[in-house]
Amino acid sequence: MPPLRADDFDFALPEALIAQAPARPRDAARMLVAAPEGIRDAGVLDLPQWLRPGDLMVVNDTRVIPARLRARRGEARLEIMLNRAEAGGIWHALVRNARKLRPGDILSIEGAPELAPRVVERQEGGAALLDFGPDQALLAAALEKAGEIPLPPYIARPEGPRAEDREDYQPIFARQPGAVAAPTASLHFTDRLLGALAERGVGQVALTLHVGAGTFLPIRAEDPRAHKLHAEWGEITPAAAAAINDARAKGGRIVAIGTTALRLLESAVDSRGVVHPFRGLTDIFLLPGHRFHSADLLLTNFHLPKSSLFMLVSAFAGMARMRNAYAHAVAAGYRFYSYGDASLLFREDYCS
């Protein structure tokens, strides 16, 4: 395989195609299908027709928290994006104006004076470790009061997130608080669609991957393999792993709902296709050349040029197929990114 370059994953996208609000209802979004026989235009409500009885959807049940905080260090204004919970009340965070921080600094949080995080360590790339104290219930309550839903930068909200964004940016599967970005493929699901999938005989099992702020970071290196993803915490319970392995043993296909689910599956699968229980951090970076063992299909949104996620879908479905699919999506006016339309991708080496 020839060397990879970040420019290999670039494409032109008209700004008008960047969705600023979700389809209403959520399952009214369009769905591009990249199947072995070619590209097809469909809708999210058509998903049951593309799946079979015995197939198993693997969803991410992480819940988005209001992770963006406004803060001060003396007269300096800061913006804190909580990224990942560590032990003992310490959070890894991305901080705008992080160069002004020193270990031992006590920060004041606008709108939540009861919080007084202490700077434990300043790290590279605008990151820091902040100690919010052991009372996580206090922190959770303060976030609900003073935090903002961390919408990605391409969703224009000059005055901050709207009230409806708190619901719009929260998937129907959300159960486990901890994500600072939504697993956006899940945003398309409704009770109506889940009912149709169940009637079709399609199963569902959940894992947890708390999506971090690093999902929005651009890849600046010319060689993508030089890029380092921020680690994210995930869990596949023994019961979930058993359900996945049982479905495959019975001839069902594994359908990853979102790149986050796929990344955790690939972190826990072995070369025989057996998914093992998992609990901990993963920084897996899936690039063309990776051989996938865990999933047969992937439902996902349309991703940014030169992003780790566009590289992931190119690895899963094939670089040529994804270039063609995205060119078709642009020409056909599909809506892109978090609030946009969906794509259903068959693995490049898929055999029916």
VEXNUKOL-845258 format. One record per residue (C-alpha): residue in three letters; x, y, z. Coordinates in steps of 0.05 Angstrom, whole numbers, plus 5000, padded with zeros to 4 digits. Layout:
<atoms>
alaXYZ
...
</atoms>
This chain:
<atoms>
met500050005000
pro502950694981
pro504651185038
leu498651565066
arg498252315062
ala493152765097
asp491653085030
asp489052405005
phe483052525051
asp481453235030
phe475253434991
ala471354074976
leu464954185015
pro460354775003
glu458955125069
ala451455105054
leu451654345064
ile453954385136
ala447654245176
gln445954755230
ala440054365259
pro437753645256
ala432253365212
arg425453385245
pro423452865262
arg430452565271
asp428951955229
ala427052395170
ala434352475151
arg436952195086
met441551595084
leu446651445031
val448150695025
ala455150495001
ala454049754986
pro458249264945
glu453549344886
gly454250104886
ile451650744917
arg444250814933
asp440051394958
ala435351225015
gly432651505081
val434151325153
leu427151025158
asp429450525105
leu434750235151
pro430549615170
gln430149435096
trp437749405092
leu438448965153
arg436448245165
pro433147855221
gly438747645268
asp443148245254
leu445548605317
met446349355324
val451749585372
val450150265400
asn453950745445
asp450050925508
thr454551505529
arg450952135551
val453452835532
ile454853285592
pro454854045591
ala462454035589
arg464254745567
leu465555225625
arg467455955628
ala472656105680
arg477656615707
arg484656605735
gly485157295765
glu483557765707
ala484957245654
arg478856945621
leu479056205605
glu474655705569
ile474954995596
met472754385557
leu472453785603
asn475153195564
arg475952575607
ala474852405680
glu480852135716
ala481151845787
gly479452235850
gly475652815818
ile481253015770
trp479253165698
his483453215635
ala481153845601
leu482754275541
val483455005561
arg483455615517
asn488856075544
ala492155485579
arg498955835575
lys496656275633
leu495755685680
arg500755465733
pro500354855778
gly496855045842
asp492555595811
ile485355615836
leu480255785782
ser473456105790
ile467755835748
glu462756335721
gly455756155744
ala458255625794
pro462155955850
glu461655305890
leu466755015842
ala474055205852
pro478254735810
arg485654705824
val490754645767
val494654005778
glu498754005715
arg499254375649
gln500453935589
glu502054005516
gly496954225464
gly492854665510
ala491154105558
ala491154105634
leu489353675693
leu484254015738
asp482253775807
phe474753905819
gly474753515885
pro471752835900
asp464453055903
gln462252865832
ala454953005849
leu456853725864
leu460553775798
ala454753465759
ala449753955789
ala454354535775
leu455254315703
glu447754295693
lys447355005719
ala453455335689
gly455954885634
glu454354915560
ile452954335513
pro459554285475
leu457154355404
pro462554265351
pro465454905321
tyr462154825253
ile455154905284
ala454455665285
arg451855905353
pro454756615363
glu450556715425
gly451956015452
pro447855375446
arg440355435440
ala435555125490
glu433554595439
asp440754375429
arg440754035497
glu435653535470
asp437753545397
tyr445053365413
gln443152795460
pro442052095430
ile436051675447
phe440851135474
ala444251615524
arg444951305593
gln452051375620
pro454252105631
gly461352285608
ala461652475534
val463553175511
ala461353025440
ala455352635416
pro455951965379
thr452352295323
ala449951685283
ser445351555343
leu441952235334
his437751945278
phe434151435320
thr426951495345
asp422051035380
arg418750945312
leu425150715279
leu427150265337
gly420249945335
ala421049795261
leu427949495271
ala425449055328
glu419648825284
arg424648655230
gly428248205280
val434448645288
gly437548625358
gln440949165398
val446449175450
ala450049765482
leu457249925498
thr459950565527
leu465251025497
his465651715527
val467252135466
gly472652655481
ala474053345455
gly479753075412
thr474652835362
phe474453555335
leu481953655330
pro484753705259
ile490353265234
arg496153735221
ala501553235204
glu502653075131
asp503252345149
pro496852165187
arg500551615224
ala504352155262
his497752405292
lys496052185363
leu488852125385
his486852315456
ala485151705497
glu477751585512
trp474651155566
gly470350565544
glu466949935569
ile464249305537
thr461048885592
pro461748125592
ala454248075576
ala454948545516
ala461048175489
ala457347515496
ala451347795458
ile455748045401
asn459347385395
asp452846985399
ala449647395344
arg455647275298
ala455846535315
lys448646485293
gly450046815226
gly447847525243
arg451648135220
ile454548635269
val452349345253
ala456349885288
ile452150495301
gly457351035296
thr464851075291
thr465351095367
ala462150415373
leu466650145318
arg472950415350
leu471450085416
leu469549435382
glu476149425345
ser479749565411
ala476748935441
val476448435383
asp481647905368
ser483947655300
arg478647105301
gly473047615307
val471647465380
val469848095420
his472448085492
pro470048485552
phe473649155556
arg474249695609
gly479350245604
leu482450745556
thr483150685481
asp486851135432
ile486050675372
phe486951035305
leu483850655247
leu487150805181
pro486950485112
gly490749835116
his487349635181
arg483748975176
phe476949005211
his474648395251
ser468748645292
ala463348955247
asp460348825179
leu456549475170
leu457350175198
leu452050715204
thr455251395209
asn454552125190
phe458752505139
his465452725167
leu470353305159
pro475753315106
lys482553075130
ser479552845196
ser481052205234
leu473751995224
phe473952075148
met480251655150
leu476651135192
val470751065143
ser475751035085
ala479250465121
phe472650105133
ala469250185066
gly475150315020
met478450964999
ala475850954927
arg468750784948
met468651345000
arg471351854952
asn465851674904
ala460651654960
tyr462552344986
ala462752644915
his455752364904
ala453352634972
val455853334955
ala452753334886
ala446153074914
gly445853584969
tyr446553135030
arg447253505096
phe453953415130
tyr456853325200
ser453753245268
tyr446653485252
gly446953225181
asp444752605143
ala447151885151
ser450951385110
leu450550625115
leu457250315097
phe458849595081
arg465849365100
glu470449365039
asp471548615041
tyr464248465058
cys461547805032
ser454147675037
</atoms>
